[in-house]
Amino acid sequence: MPEQYVATDKRTGLEVAVTGEFPPHHDDRIRIARTCTLFTRLLATILDNTSESDRREQFVAIETQLELAEALIRGDLTEVQRLLQQTMERMGLGPEQLDEVARRILKEFGEDGPPDLSGLGDIRHDPPPPPPLDDAPPEPEDDRPLDDRL
């Protein structure tokens, strides 16, 4: 028996329903609910735009991003590359401009590439270490109350 999740945008009342066979794991169901809620909010935000041309551009942009996400999840790097090139072209960046950006990056960082940032950890998974705590509180720059300084 198919199940259904319904998400409603509180601001606009827009409602989106997703029907299907959902995995039994609780975390999967939470992710389905959250994704549906975000998608509903996104659609409501776009539909709330009064400019028809802006709305169309926003829909095309989000469609491309969703296609890109789906291709990344499938691991289809050829499709990812095609979608990225298409997005860059829509932004007015053709192959010549992208080549120029690549040349500038190489010039800026030299032949050795960008600086080694490996000590910072993987920002997707490992937050950088907190700065060391200083035993002494910071010295105030000005003792006067904020209102007196303005």
MARNU-500870 format. One record per residue (C-alpha): z, x, y; residue in one letter. Coordinates in steps of 0.5 Angstrom, whole numbers, m for minus. Example, Ala and Ser with C-alpha at 12.3 -4.5 7.8 and 13.67 -1.06 7.14 Angstrom:
<recs>
<rec><up>16</up><east>25</east><north>m9</north><r>A</r></rec>
<rec><up>14</up><east>27</east><north>m2</north><r>S</r></rec>
</recs>
This chain:
<recs>
<rec><up>0</up><east>0</east><north>0</north><r>M</r></rec>
<rec><up>m2</up><east>3</east><north>7</north><r>P</r></rec>
<rec><up>3</up><east>5</east><north>12</north><r>E</r></rec>
<rec><up>3</up><east>4</east><north>19</north><r>Q</r></rec>
<rec><up>6</up><east>8</east><north>25</north><r>Y</r></rec>
<rec><up>5</up><east>5</east><north>32</north><r>V</r></rec>
<rec><up>6</up><east>9</east><north>38</north><r>A</r></rec>
<rec><up>7</up><east>5</east><north>45</north><r>T</r></rec>
<rec><up>6</up><east>9</east><north>52</north><r>D</r></rec>
<rec><up>12</up><east>6</east><north>56</north><r>K</r></rec>
<rec><up>9</up><east>7</east><north>63</north><r>R</r></rec>
<rec><up>2</up><east>3</east><north>61</north><r>T</r></rec>
<rec><up>4</up><east>m1</east><north>55</north><r>G</r></rec>
<rec><up>m2</up><east>2</east><north>51</north><r>L</r></rec>
<rec><up>m1</up><east>2</east><north>44</north><r>E</r></rec>
<rec><up>m4</up><east>6</east><north>38</north><r>V</r></rec>
<rec><up>m3</up><east>5</east><north>31</north><r>A</r></rec>
<rec><up>m5</up><east>9</east><north>25</north><r>V</r></rec>
<rec><up>m5</up><east>6</east><north>18</north><r>T</r></rec>
<rec><up>m6</up><east>10</east><north>12</north><r>G</r></rec>
<rec><up>m2</up><east>13</east><north>6</north><r>E</r></rec>
<rec><up>3</up><east>18</east><north>9</north><r>F</r></rec>
<rec><up>6</up><east>24</east><north>5</north><r>P</r></rec>
<rec><up>14</up><east>22</east><north>3</north><r>P</r></rec>
<rec><up>17</up><east>28</east><north>6</north><r>H</r></rec>
<rec><up>21</up><east>27</east><north>12</north><r>H</r></rec>
<rec><up>19</up><east>32</east><north>16</north><r>D</r></rec>
<rec><up>11</up><east>30</east><north>15</north><r>D</r></rec>
<rec><up>13</up><east>23</east><north>18</north><r>R</r></rec>
<rec><up>17</up><east>26</east><north>24</north><r>I</r></rec>
<rec><up>10</up><east>30</east><north>25</north><r>R</r></rec>
<rec><up>6</up><east>24</east><north>24</north><r>I</r></rec>
<rec><up>10</up><east>20</east><north>29</north><r>A</r></rec>
<rec><up>11</up><east>25</east><north>34</north><r>R</r></rec>
<rec><up>3</up><east>27</east><north>34</north><r>T</r></rec>
<rec><up>2</up><east>19</east><north>35</north><r>C</r></rec>
<rec><up>6</up><east>19</east><north>41</north><r>T</r></rec>
<rec><up>3</up><east>25</east><north>44</north><r>L</r></rec>
<rec><up>m4</up><east>22</east><north>43</north><r>F</r></rec>
<rec><up>m2</up><east>15</east><north>46</north><r>T</r></rec>
<rec><up>1</up><east>19</east><north>52</north><r>R</r></rec>
<rec><up>m5</up><east>23</east><north>53</north><r>L</r></rec>
<rec><up>m10</up><east>17</east><north>52</north><r>L</r></rec>
<rec><up>m5</up><east>13</east><north>57</north><r>A</r></rec>
<rec><up>m5</up><east>19</east><north>62</north><r>T</r></rec>
<rec><up>m13</up><east>19</east><north>62</north><r>I</r></rec>
<rec><up>m14</up><east>12</east><north>62</north><r>L</r></rec>
<rec><up>m9</up><east>11</east><north>68</north><r>D</r></rec>
<rec><up>m14</up><east>16</east><north>72</north><r>N</r></rec>
<rec><up>m18</up><east>11</east><north>77</north><r>T</r></rec>
<rec><up>m24</up><east>16</east><north>78</north><r>S</r></rec>
<rec><up>m29</up><east>14</east><north>72</north><r>E</r></rec>
<rec><up>m33</up><east>21</east><north>73</north><r>S</r></rec>
<rec><up>m26</up><east>24</east><north>72</north><r>D</r></rec>
<rec><up>m24</up><east>20</east><north>66</north><r>R</r></rec>
<rec><up>m30</up><east>22</east><north>63</north><r>R</r></rec>
<rec><up>m29</up><east>29</east><north>64</north><r>E</r></rec>
<rec><up>m22</up><east>29</east><north>61</north><r>Q</r></rec>
<rec><up>m24</up><east>25</east><north>55</north><r>F</r></rec>
<rec><up>m30</up><east>30</east><north>54</north><r>V</r></rec>
<rec><up>m25</up><east>36</east><north>55</north><r>A</r></rec>
<rec><up>m20</up><east>33</east><north>50</north><r>I</r></rec>
<rec><up>m25</up><east>31</east><north>45</north><r>E</r></rec>
<rec><up>m27</up><east>38</east><north>45</north><r>T</r></rec>
<rec><up>m20</up><east>41</east><north>44</north><r>Q</r></rec>
<rec><up>m18</up><east>36</east><north>39</north><r>L</r></rec>
<rec><up>m25</up><east>39</east><north>35</north><r>E</r></rec>
<rec><up>m23</up><east>46</east><north>36</north><r>L</r></rec>
<rec><up>m16</up><east>44</east><north>33</north><r>A</r></rec>
<rec><up>m19</up><east>41</east><north>27</north><r>E</r></rec>
<rec><up>m24</up><east>47</east><north>26</north><r>A</r></rec>
<rec><up>m18</up><east>52</east><north>27</north><r>L</r></rec>
<rec><up>m14</up><east>48</east><north>22</north><r>I</r></rec>
<rec><up>m20</up><east>48</east><north>17</north><r>R</r></rec>
<rec><up>m21</up><east>56</east><north>18</north><r>G</r></rec>
<rec><up>m28</up><east>54</east><north>20</north><r>D</r></rec>
<rec><up>m29</up><east>60</east><north>25</north><r>L</r></rec>
<rec><up>m36</up><east>59</east><north>26</north><r>T</r></rec>
<rec><up>m35</up><east>52</east><north>29</north><r>E</r></rec>
<rec><up>m29</up><east>55</east><north>33</north><r>V</r></rec>
<rec><up>m34</up><east>60</east><north>36</north><r>Q</r></rec>
<rec><up>m39</up><east>55</east><north>38</north><r>R</r></rec>
<rec><up>m34</up><east>50</east><north>41</north><r>L</r></rec>
<rec><up>m31</up><east>56</east><north>45</north><r>L</r></rec>
<rec><up>m38</up><east>58</east><north>48</north><r>Q</r></rec>
<rec><up>m39</up><east>50</east><north>49</north><r>Q</r></rec>
<rec><up>m33</up><east>50</east><north>53</north><r>T</r></rec>
<rec><up>m34</up><east>56</east><north>57</north><r>M</r></rec>
<rec><up>m41</up><east>54</east><north>59</north><r>E</r></rec>
<rec><up>m39</up><east>47</east><north>61</north><r>R</r></rec>
<rec><up>m34</up><east>51</east><north>66</north><r>M</r></rec>
<rec><up>m40</up><east>55</east><north>68</north><r>G</r></rec>
<rec><up>m39</up><east>61</east><north>64</north><r>L</r></rec>
<rec><up>m45</up><east>63</east><north>61</north><r>G</r></rec>
<rec><up>m46</up><east>69</east><north>56</north><r>P</r></rec>
<rec><up>m48</up><east>74</east><north>62</north><r>E</r></rec>
<rec><up>m41</up><east>72</east><north>65</north><r>Q</r></rec>
<rec><up>m37</up><east>73</east><north>59</north><r>L</r></rec>
<rec><up>m40</up><east>80</east><north>58</north><r>D</r></rec>
<rec><up>m38</up><east>82</east><north>65</north><r>E</r></rec>
<rec><up>m31</up><east>79</east><north>63</north><r>V</r></rec>
<rec><up>m31</up><east>84</east><north>57</north><r>A</r></rec>
<rec><up>m34</up><east>90</east><north>61</north><r>R</r></rec>
<rec><up>m28</up><east>89</east><north>66</north><r>R</r></rec>
<rec><up>m23</up><east>88</east><north>61</north><r>I</r></rec>
<rec><up>m25</up><east>95</east><north>57</north><r>L</r></rec>
<rec><up>m26</up><east>98</east><north>64</north><r>K</r></rec>
<rec><up>m18</up><east>96</east><north>66</north><r>E</r></rec>
<rec><up>m15</up><east>98</east><north>59</north><r>F</r></rec>
<rec><up>m20</up><east>104</east><north>58</north><r>G</r></rec>
<rec><up>m23</up><east>106</east><north>51</north><r>E</r></rec>
<rec><up>m16</up><east>105</east><north>48</north><r>D</r></rec>
<rec><up>m15</up><east>98</east><north>49</north><r>G</r></rec>
<rec><up>m9</up><east>94</east><north>52</north><r>P</r></rec>
<rec><up>m2</up><east>97</east><north>52</north><r>P</r></rec>
<rec><up>2</up><east>97</east><north>46</north><r>D</r></rec>
<rec><up>6</up><east>90</east><north>46</north><r>L</r></rec>
<rec><up>8</up><east>90</east><north>39</north><r>S</r></rec>
<rec><up>16</up><east>92</east><north>41</north><r>G</r></rec>
<rec><up>16</up><east>85</east><north>44</north><r>L</r></rec>
<rec><up>15</up><east>81</east><north>37</north><r>G</r></rec>
<rec><up>11</up><east>75</east><north>36</north><r>D</r></rec>
<rec><up>11</up><east>71</east><north>41</north><r>I</r></rec>
<rec><up>9</up><east>65</east><north>37</north><r>R</r></rec>
<rec><up>15</up><east>66</east><north>32</north><r>H</r></rec>
<rec><up>20</up><east>71</east><north>35</north><r>D</r></rec>
<rec><up>23</up><east>70</east><north>42</north><r>P</r></rec>
<rec><up>23</up><east>77</east><north>46</north><r>P</r></rec>
<rec><up>30</up><east>80</east><north>46</north><r>P</r></rec>
<rec><up>35</up><east>77</east><north>51</north><r>P</r></rec>
<rec><up>36</up><east>82</east><north>57</north><r>P</r></rec>
<rec><up>42</up><east>87</east><north>56</north><r>P</r></rec>
<rec><up>49</up><east>83</east><north>59</north><r>L</r></rec>
<rec><up>52</up><east>87</east><north>65</north><r>D</r></rec>
<rec><up>59</up><east>87</east><north>65</north><r>D</r></rec>
<rec><up>59</up><east>86</east><north>72</north><r>A</r></rec>
<rec><up>57</up><east>80</east><north>76</north><r>P</r></rec>
<rec><up>51</up><east>81</east><north>80</north><r>P</r></rec>
<rec><up>53</up><east>83</east><north>88</north><r>E</r></rec>
<rec><up>51</up><east>77</east><north>92</north><r>P</r></rec>
<rec><up>46</up><east>79</east><north>98</north><r>E</r></rec>
<rec><up>49</up><east>75</east><north>103</north><r>D</r></rec>
<rec><up>56</up><east>72</east><north>103</north><r>D</r></rec>
<rec><up>55</up><east>66</east><north>108</north><r>R</r></rec>
<rec><up>54</up><east>59</east><north>105</north><r>P</r></rec>
<rec><up>47</up><east>57</east><north>104</north><r>L</r></rec>
<rec><up>47</up><east>52</east><north>109</north><r>D</r></rec>
<rec><up>49</up><east>58</east><north>114</north><r>D</r></rec>
<rec><up>43</up><east>62</east><north>112</north><r>R</r></rec>
<rec><up>38</up><east>57</east><north>113</north><r>L</r></rec>
</recs>
